[in-house]
Amino acid sequence: MSDILCKLLEIVKNNPTQTAEVIAETLSITRQSASRKLKVWVEENLLTVSGRGRSTRYELVEQVESFTFNLSDDLDEFQAYTQTLAPKLKSLNQNVLEIFQYGFTEMFNNAIDHSCGEKITVEIRQTPISTFVSITDNGLGIFEKIQKAFDLVDIRQSIFELSKGKLTTDKANHSGEGIFFSSKIFDFFCINSKGWAFVHNAGVIDIMYEHDIEYIDGTKVMFELSHSSTKRTKDVFDQFAMPDEYAFATTVVPVNLAKHEGEFLMSRSQAKRLVARFEHFQKVILDFQGVTSIGQGFADQIFRVYQNEHPNVQLFVINTADDIKDMIQRTGYKI
C-alpha cells in the first residue's frame, strides 16, 4: 500500500462522517470525485460504509482474532508470536516487523514470568493501515505487584517508577527495560490493571488514569503501530544510550506523573519520590510538560541537594515554563 493511500485512509479514520468533503479538500478535487474514490476503497475491502446522505459513515475494515494460552512451564513467547501475530505482518516492512516482534515477545514474556496467573489472551485488531495488539493475563496485576515488592506509597508511585525504566521484581532474569522501550517504540502503548492505567502516546505527554477505564483484574498491555511507520528499534535504543555505549543509560521522566490529582509539586518529599532510582542512569531528562509551577523546596531537593549527592548523574530539563526555569535557577542549577 502506498504512503499516500495510507495517509488518506488515516484521514478517513479520523473523519468517519462528512468524509467525502474532507477528502475533497485534502486532494483539491470535487466532492463527486472524492465520493468515487471512497466507493473504490469500499469495493477493495479497505472501508465499510453505512447510512445515507449526511448520515453516511465510513470506517476502516477491521479484522479481529483472539488466542488463549494456558500458562505452563513450556510456554514460549517467540512460539506464541509465530502462532499469532507474525503471520498477519508478512507484507510489512522489516522495521515494522522488528518492532512488533520486540514488543510482543517482551510483553508476553513478562506475563509468563511475572503475572502468577493461569492464562494469557492475545487479541489482534488489524486495519489496512495499522495493527493493534492486546496481551491480557489473569494474574496479580502489575502495579499492585510492584507496589508490594518495593514497598511503595501507593499504586500511583508504582506507575511512576515503571515509567522511568530499569524496574523489575526479578533482577536475576530481567533488566526492567522491556516496558520502557516498548512504550517508546509504538505509536500507542498502554498498561491497564485494576482500575489504573499508564498510557504513552507518541508525541503526547504520558498519562496516568484512575478508575475511568475498563477494569482488568490482572494486567492488560496494549500497543499499536502504523504499517507505514519509519521507526527502527535501533534508533529508539540509541536514543537512550550514552555516546559510544550500548547500555540503557538515559531516561526521560515525565514530571507530571509525580503530581497526583489536585496536588502541586511543592515539597521535598515529593522531590525525593521523583528522584528515586535516578542513580541507575547516567543521564536523566526531566520533562516538565503539563507542569505549570514547582515549589522552592521541591526544586532545591532535586537540583541542589540530590545533584550534590550524585554528581555522576547528569540532570537535564525540557519543556519548562518560565516560572519553573526561574525556580530551578534559584538553586544554582544552570539551564
N, C-alpha and C positions, 0 to 999 in steps of 0.2 A: 504494500500500500504506500502511495506517495506521501511525502511530508505535507503537501498542500491538502490532500484529501483528509489526512489525519486532523489537520487544523480546522478544516471545515466541519468535520464530524464533532470536534470538540465544541465548536460554536453551536451546533445542533443540541448537544448535550446540555449546554448552559442556557439554551433558549428553546425549550420544548414547545412553546406556543409562539405565534407570530413569527415562526421560523423562516418562512419564505421572505418576509420583509428584511430580516436581519441578514440572511444570505445575500439577498439582492444588494443591500447597502454595502456589505463587505466586498463583493466582487464587482460592484458598479455595473450591475446588469438589471434588467427589468424583473418585476415580481413574477411574471409569467415564466421567464427563463429560469429563475430560481426554483419555481414550483416543478418545472420539468426535471431539474437536477435532483430534487428531493424524490420525485417519482422513480427515477432511475435507481437511486440508492435504496429505496424500498424494494424494488424488483431484484436488486443484487443482494438482498437479505442483510443489509447493513443497518436499516432502520425499520421500525414499525410505525404505523400511522393509525390514529383513531380520531373519531369526531369529524365534524364537517364545518366548513366556513370558518368563522373566527374561533370556533371551539376545536379546530384541528390541532392535534398534538402529535409531535414526532419524538420518538425515543430510540436510543441505540438498542439494537438487538443484543440481548444478554443471555449467555449460556451458563447455567448453574449446575454444578455437580458436587457431591459431598462424599467423603470417605471416612470410615471409622476404623481405628486401630485399637486393639487391646494392649495395654501396657504390659510388657513382659521383658525378660532378660535379653531376648534375642531381637527386640525391636530396633531397627536401624534407620537413622534419619535419612541417609542417602537412598536407601532402598525405598523408603516412603516417598521421597522426592521423585524418583524414577517411575513409580507406580501412579502418581497423582498429577503433579504439575508439569513435569518435563515433557510429556507427550503433547501438551497443549501449547508449547512455546517453540516448537521446532522451526517455525518460519521466521522467528525474530532474530535480530542482530546479536552478535556474540556478546557485546557489552551488557545487553539486557538479560541474556541467559545467565551470565555470570552473577549479576545482581540477584536475580531470583533464586539461583542455586545457593548463593551465600546466605541470604536472608532466611529462606525456607529451612535449610539444614540447621542453621544456628538456633532458630526459634523452636523447631521440632525437637532438637536435642535438649534444649532447656526443659521442655515439657517432659521428656523421658527422664532426665536426671534429677529434676528439682520438684516436680509437681506433687509427687507422692499420690498420684491419682490412679485410676483404673483404666481410663481410656482417653484417646485423643481423637478429635474430629477435625478433619480438614474440609473446608468449603472453598471452592474456586468459582469466582464470578468473572466471566470474560466477555468483554465487548470487542468490537473491531479495533478499538484504539487503546485499550488498557486491560490489565488483569489485576483483580483484587483477590487476596487470599486471606483466610482466617484460620488460625490454629487454636483450637479450644481444648483444654483439659478440665477434668472434674476433680482437681486436686485441692491443695490447701489454700491457694491464692497467693500470688507473688508478692503483693505489697505487705500482706499480713506476715508472711514468712520472713521477709526482710526485716520488718519491724521487730519481730521477736528475736531473730538471730543477732541483730546489732543493738538491741535494747534501745530503740529509738523512741522519741517522744510520742509520735503518732504516725498514722498512715501517710500523712502529707510529707513528713520527713523521709519516709521510705521512697516515695516517688521522686523527691528532690535528689536524694542520694543516687538513685538509679539513673537519673538524667545526667549526672556528672561522668559516669563511666567507671570502669575498674571496680565494680561492686559485685561480689559473688559470695554465696554461702558455702562454696566448695572450692577453696583455693587450690587444692591438690589437683583438681581436674578441669577447672575453668579459670579463665583470665578476667572475666567480667567485662569483656569488650564487645560481645556479640550484640547485645541490645543497643549499646551506644552507637555502634557503626550502622546497624540495621536501621535505626531511627533516622540517621542522617542520609542514608543512601536511597531510600524510597521517596516517592512524591508524597505519600501519606503513610503514617505509622501510628498505631495506637495500641496501648495495652489496657485492657479493661478487666477489673477484678473487684467483686463485692461492693459495687456502688461507687468505685473510684476509677478514674482513667487518666492516663498520661498520653497526650497527643502531640505529635510533631508533624507539622505540615510544611512542605518545602516553601521557604520564603516567608513563613508566618511565625510569630512568636510561639514558643512552646506553651501548652495549656494543661492545667490540671483541673479535671472535672470531678465534682462530687454529687452523687445521687441522681442527677438529671440525665441518666443514661440507662441503657439496658443492664439489668442486674445479672452478673455472671458469678456463680458460686465458686468456680475455680478461677482459671485465667484464660482470657481470650486475647490473642495477639493478631492484629490486622495490619496488612500492608498492601499498597497499590503502587503500580508503576506504569507510566505511559509506554506503549510499544515503540514509540519514536524517541525515547529518551536517549540523550547523548552522554549520560553519566557513565563513569567507569569506577569499578571498585578500587582500583589503584589510586585514582585521583582523590577519592574520599579518605583512604588510608593515609596518603601522603599529606593531606591537609592537616592531620592531627599528629604528625611525626615531626621531630626536630630535623633541621637540615642535616643531610648525610647520615641520618639514622633511620631505622625501620620500626623502632619501638613506639608504642602508643604513649606519647609524651605530652600532648597538648589536649586540653579540653575547653569547651565553651560552656559556661554556666549561665543559664537563664535566671538572672537575679529575681525576676518577678515570681518565680516558683517558691522563693523563700518568704514571700509576702502572702500570708493567709488572708482570706476574705475579711475585709473590714479593718485590716491591720496596716500600720505604717512601719517602715524599716527604720527604727529609731535606736534600739537597744544593742548593747554589746553581746547579750546572749543570742540575739538573732544573728549577729555577725559571726559568732562562734559556730553556730549551726551551718552558716553559709560556707565557711572555710574548712569545714570538716573534710579530711582526706585530701586536701589540696596538695599535701606533701608527696602524694603518689605521682604527681605530674611535675614536669619541668616548667611548663608554661600554662597559665590559667587565664582565659579571656572571659571577663565578666561582662555579660550582655545586659545592659540596663534598659532595653526596650520594654515599654509598658510601665516603667517606674518613673514617677514624677518628682520624688523627693526622698532624701535619706537624712537621718539624724547625725549629729556630731559624734556621738558615741559609737554608732554603727560604722561610720567612715573611719574613725580613729582606730577602732579594733582591727579593721581589715588592713588599711593602708599604712599604718604606723606600727601597731603592736605586732600583728601577725607577720608583716613583711620583715620587721627587725628580727623576729624569732626564726624566720625561714628565708634567709637571703638567697637560697638556691632556687626558690620558686619565683618565677617571673610573673608578675601580675600586670594585666593589660585591661583596659576598659573600652567598650564600644557603645554606641547609641546612648550617650549620656546627655541629658538635658543640661542647660546652663547652670541651674541651681545645684544639680548633682556635681557638675565639674567644680564649682566653687567650693562645695563642702569637701570634696576629695582633696583639692589643692591645699586646703587649710591644714591638712595633716602633714604636708611637706612632700606629698607624692606629686611627681611631675607628669602631667598628661601630655 
